Amino acid sequence: MRLRTKLVLTASMLTFAIVLVLAVVFLGELLQQRVDTTALDNEVLAQEVLLSTRQALEPLQQATLQMKPGQTALTRTPNVLASARSAAESATTPAFVTS
């Protein structure tokens, strides 16, 4: 191989190596920037969810029960079944359709 060919190949490989290193550094910085942006966005969303949850629970925290110690509360239930299904038809009973 001639000296000129060796110098051209060496310069080309060195240029390729420099471009490759710069590309990897650029992509690393870009990826880090995206990760930081995503983390910040997620933090904002988490704060919004926390605020919404606190606002939803606020009325429940302010509500108090007017009961004395030892008092029991009874809830009346109707005598009629709430649905039209019979007692034998439950959600676990398979329903076979016949045509």
C-alpha positions as CSV (number, residue, x, y, z in Angstrom):
1,M,0.0,0.0,0.0
2,R,1.3,3.4,-0.8
3,L,2.0,6.0,1.8
4,R,-0.7,8.4,0.4
5,T,-3.4,5.6,0.6
6,K,-2.3,4.9,4.3
7,L,-2.6,8.6,5.2
8,V,-6.0,8.9,3.6
9,L,-7.3,5.8,5.4
10,T,-5.9,7.0,8.7
11,A,-7.4,10.5,8.3
12,S,-10.8,8.9,7.3
13,M,-10.8,6.6,10.3
14,L,-9.8,9.4,12.7
15,T,-12.6,11.6,11.3
16,F,-15.1,8.7,11.6
17,A,-14.0,8.0,15.2
18,I,-14.4,11.7,16.1
19,V,-17.9,11.9,14.5
20,L,-18.9,8.7,16.2
21,V,-17.8,9.9,19.7
22,L,-19.6,13.3,19.2
23,A,-22.7,11.5,18.1
24,V,-22.7,9.2,21.1
25,V,-22.2,12.2,23.4
26,F,-25.0,14.1,21.7
27,L,-27.4,11.2,22.0
28,G,-26.4,10.7,25.6
29,E,-27.2,14.4,26.4
30,L,-30.4,14.2,24.5
31,L,-31.5,11.1,26.3
32,Q,-30.6,12.7,29.7
33,Q,-32.7,15.8,28.8
34,R,-35.7,13.6,27.9
35,V,-35.4,11.6,31.1
36,D,-35.3,14.9,33.2
37,T,-38.2,16.3,31.3
38,T,-40.3,13.1,31.8
39,A,-39.4,13.0,35.5
40,L,-40.5,16.6,35.9
41,D,-43.8,16.0,34.0
42,N,-44.5,12.9,36.2
43,E,-43.8,14.9,39.4
44,V,-46.3,17.6,38.2
45,L,-48.9,14.9,37.5
46,A,-48.3,13.2,40.8
47,Q,-48.8,16.5,42.6
48,E,-52.1,17.1,40.7
49,V,-53.4,13.6,41.6
50,L,-52.5,14.2,45.2
51,L,-54.3,17.6,45.2
52,S,-57.3,16.1,43.6
53,T,-57.4,13.3,46.1
54,R,-57.2,15.7,49.0
55,Q,-59.9,17.8,47.6
56,A,-62.1,14.8,47.1
57,L,-61.6,13.6,50.7
58,E,-62.0,17.0,52.3
59,P,-65.8,16.7,52.6
60,L,-65.5,13.3,54.2
61,Q,-63.0,14.5,56.8
62,Q,-65.3,17.3,57.7
63,A,-68.3,15.0,58.1
64,T,-68.7,13.7,61.6
65,L,-70.9,11.0,63.0
66,Q,-73.3,12.0,65.7
67,M,-73.1,8.8,67.7
68,K,-72.4,8.2,71.3
69,P,-70.1,5.5,72.6
70,G,-71.8,2.1,72.7
71,Q,-74.6,3.2,70.4
72,T,-75.4,1.0,67.4
73,A,-76.7,2.1,64.1
74,L,-79.2,0.0,62.2
75,T,-79.8,0.2,58.5
76,R,-83.2,-0.9,57.2
77,T,-83.3,-3.1,54.1
78,P,-86.4,-3.7,52.0
79,N,-88.1,-7.1,52.2
80,V,-88.5,-7.4,48.4
81,L,-85.5,-8.6,46.3
82,A,-83.8,-5.6,44.6
83,S,-83.6,-7.4,41.3
84,A,-86.0,-9.4,39.2
85,R,-83.8,-12.5,39.4
86,S,-85.0,-15.3,41.6
87,A,-83.0,-16.5,44.5
88,A,-81.9,-19.6,42.5
89,E,-80.4,-17.4,39.8
90,S,-77.1,-16.1,41.0
91,A,-74.2,-14.5,39.2
92,T,-72.3,-17.8,39.5
93,T,-75.0,-19.9,38.0
94,P,-74.2,-20.6,34.3
95,A,-76.9,-19.5,31.8
96,F,-77.3,-21.9,28.9
97,V,-79.1,-20.5,25.9
98,T,-81.2,-22.9,24.0
99,S,-82.6,-22.1,20.5
